């Protein structure tokens, strides 16, 4: 997948017809898990180079869709995807983005704890995102199955970036809750359709994802659970992703934060990147990127 | 000249010119003549098969399938001497350069990594074992330092013995591509055996990679020869690490994070995936390796090296049943011209 290019004009036409002025329930009309997005039925998702995208970079956005967090997907559909794709084209922190969206739920109680679009480079991604089921579930168990997104990236994606060039893609999970500690063997068998005998901890799932992805988590600091339980949220994320747990104050700046994080990881200066945005966006991005380490130049050994 | 079996079997790849003169057409003719004489179908000598196989190896040693000898070089020592080296292979490594010699490995550290040379020498001289039995079991798989040579430029060369039947794992992968599964298996077992000793010694190596490992296709021995300057105690913070390691474990870039045993187990998985010529593991689960091995390589390590090794042996048992030695007809001279 990913044989075409994102076009802002296509997006404008699409958004006018399917998104503008519509509520989340009108945009997302699926009322059950569709087989094409069910990880148990997906052998793997591919991000492959093509004539249009010769040096592809896989980017995964894992969006919490429990409770009120369906609004993240809604924001992506309102303008987030367009801002992200065009922003990466304009700023070029990486080449030829192939974007996949994961809908993350709660493997303890949801009927669709994880859904996955294809990797896409054009407007066809929007149709798939709209087709995801915003289950709105999640239990009262103080956490969601963000680790399932890590595991999906590790087990069920194949990318030319990694296989041909030894380059990592990017994986962002986004949400308001603590991370449930890993995925149980029974859940891996049920949700992923994989024969698995032992439970995997959150550290296990993350380590597997980090083989081929730069992994980040974006905490929506002023939304839902995090608004009153931020310490609890961070207590599960900071030990996992020190310096890569990003606190975002304004969910409307999600796309800009993702682009900026990629820029900094690819070597850009945090202050320069933040200043490149205008007005309030610059402030939100600057706060989000505090402490984010830049990638050290070159290869070889690194002094610690 | 008429060659005897003993004379032919005594020839090394460096001597191949005595059998196969230049130009290439003359070499081909010489090979055809000798092959016709020594082919086991027509030659009654009981060693005909060995001689014929050796002739093929000598021919192939000069072919593109073998590592070409690296250019000769001179190391200038701090006491003013000039040491000439003619390595079989030379490889840039994180700490400088690795030279594979006929009987040695020489790690050349630059002035900017001289502290790592010091740390490496200290670590190797400080290897400890519970008793003589453990020493006897483990020492053959660990390096011993033959010489330390301070260099004029402020760097240092560390020289270790290489057995003639050993090949640098990265040279093997580079020249031969994917290693057959039954041979990847003993390489994996060898690395995990070393990991168990590292676990006992409470050390994290931190740089297990094809560039730091010697293997013997003949005896199935695996030795962890380099990268010891990066090693640290469990729960301590390394002073430096290769980018390859940090790519697998980005958290170690963060101030205050410490090395854990799982790091070496993850590096071993990566190394074995590279042995299968599939560093990402993308093809392994699609038939690139026997399914139990592929799954072991893709899944995360167990909590300790001993548990991980035990799991690995179960996996090998599922694939091949009882352990047995499977001969690999690959001589170092097929790798090093």
Contacts between the chains, C-beta under 8 A, distances in Angstrom:
chain1	res1	chain2	res2	distance
A	154	B	298	7.5
A	155	B	298	7.0
A	158	B	282	4.8
A	159	B	280	7.9
A	159	B	282	7.9
A	162	B	279	8.0
A	162	B	280	4.5
A	162	B	282	7.1
A	163	B	280	5.5
A	163	B	282	5.2
A	166	B	279	6.9
A	168	B	247	7.3
A	195	B	295	7.8
A	196	B	299	7.9
A	200	B	299	7.8
A	200	B	300	6.5
A	204	B	300	4.0
A	205	B	300	7.9
A	207	B	248	7.7
A	207	B	249	7.4
A	207	B	262	7.5
A	207	B	266	6.4
A	207	B	300	5.5
A	208	B	298	7.5
A	208	B	299	7.5
A	208	B	300	5.7
A	210	B	248	6.7
A	210	B	249	7.2
A	210	B	250	6.2
A	211	B	248	6.4
A	211	B	270	7.5
A	211	B	280	6.9
A	211	B	281	7.5
A	212	B	280	5.7
A	214	B	250	7.5
A	215	B	250	7.9
A	241	B	251	7.5
A	242	B	251	6.0
A	242	B	254	4.5
A	242	B	257	6.8
A	243	B	253	7.8
A	243	B	254	5.2
A	244	B	250	7.3
A	293	B	253	6.3
A	293	B	254	7.5
A	296	B	243	7.7
A	296	B	253	7.9
A	299	B	243	4.9
A	300	B	94	5.0
A	300	B	242	7.4
A	300	B	243	6.1
A	301	B	94	4.1
A	301	B	95	6.5
A	301	B	113	7.2
A	301	B	116	7.6
A	301	B	230	7.8
A	301	B	240	5.1
A	301	B	241	6.7
A	301	B	242	5.3
A	301	B	243	6.9
A	302	B	240	6.4
A	302	B	241	6.1
A	302	B	242	7.7
A	302	B	243	6.0
A	302	B	246	5.9
A	302	B	253	7.3
A	303	B	239	7.0
A	303	B	240	5.0
A	304	B	237	6.4
A	304	B	238	5.8
A	304	B	239	6.1
A	304	B	240	6.0
A	304	B	241	6.4
A	304	B	252	7.0
A	304	B	253	7.2
